Structure formats: structure tokens, C-alpha cells
Amino acid sequence: MTTSPDCPTTDVDVVLPCLNEADALPWVLGRIPPGWRALVVDNGSTDGSADIARSLGATVVHEARRGFGAACHAGLTAATAGIVCFCDCDASLDPGLLVPFVREVHDGAADLVLGRRRPQGRGAWPAHARAGNLALARMLRRRTGLRLHDLGPLRAARREPLLALSLDDRRSGYPLQMVVRAADAGWRIVEHEVPYRPRTGVSKVTGTWRGTWQAVRDMSRVLNEAPRVPTGADRPRSSSRP
């Protein structure tokens, strides 16, 4: 298997948490870079999403326990590649944008790379969801010192150190817990701007005030966790470092 000139490795799994995303799947899976494996984690879809994903060449993982974190972690534990990426499955984000993220992780320039969402068009990011994200980013800065602007779902890191973080949130707090525990472990965390499109279908979380409030509550609970003592196993080790 060969790599493209833009990406130094094909040893990459992309975790795509999925709940009733039949309309978005063809576009999303069509944007997965060549040689990478798409892991579509079906979280109880009733619209045939799993069958569509399978027919399009994705590996389908089933997670019966509902929750964004439950789906993400099921994908992480099913992954076998050296580098694991995460991306929403609703066509709001282009998984092809992960190529430079993977390059940065592969080359040892960063341990966790995040996408800072920049809305493209009306309705891409509701005002209440954006306000909640901004508040959480400020709380994260106080908790960790990280000057991040977004806690978006587009991200890349090495698999084994991710598993060593022992992430246990199975709801909306999972993405934030990953960042908090990575910061506690001394990871180099960076973010890059990415275009954020209006999603296909209805959001299960940030599409409503209630969903956004629940997500903020989940993430606030994560921020109140006591800092973890690094174990050594959760510190990434890149082959490019001394």
C-alpha cells in the first residue's frame, strides 16, 4: 500500500460515531483519505446507517450504549492503527482535513491536534452551541492553561497513549476529558482552523438548547475532576524524537 504525497502514513483509523446518518454517510466516507480505514460506530441507528456504511467499504462497530463518548470509545478500542482520528459523521466536517493533523502527529510535532471550527454559511453552528463552547474553552484555560478556542470533534493522536489516558466519560464530556487528561499528562496540544459546514440532518446534541445545556453539564463535570498523575504510558513517544 502506498501513501499519498500529502500524508506520510496509511496506518490511520478514523472513528466516526454514527446515529442515524444515512444521508451524510456517502459524502463523509467518500472523503476518507486513500489507505485509511473508516470505523463507523453505529450507536443504535434505525435508518440503515450501518448497512450503508458497510456497503461503502467502512468497518462497522456496534455500540449499544447510547452516548457520544460511548461511541467514540468503542471506536478507539476497536482501532488497530498507530494513529487514530475522530470526526463527526454528519457531513459538517471533511475527514480529508485530517491529513495535515496526521502528518503533525506522525512527525512528532504535536501529540494531539484539534480542529478549530470556522462556520461556513448560516446555520452551521447555532449561537447557543457556540456560546456554550466558548464558555467551556475559557473554563478549560483556567483548569489547564491551554489557550484553545474550540473543543471540536475533529482530532488526531496516537492510539496507545490515548488508551492509556483511561477515558471513562461516555456522554458529551468525552472530547473534553481527552483534552484535559492529555494536558495533565504533558501532551503538546495544538489546534488549526477548519471549515465547519451545516450538518446533514438534525443534531442530537447542539441542535437544541436542552441538548447544549446537557453537554455543558457533562463537560463541567469533567473540568471538576482532580488532575491525574501521569503514568508514563500516557506520554506519547514519537520515533522522530531523541
Summary of the structure (lengths in Angstrom):
residues: 242
radius of gyration: 16.7
end to end distance: 28.3
largest distance: 49.7
contacts: 805
relative contact order: 0.17
helix: 36%
strand: 17%
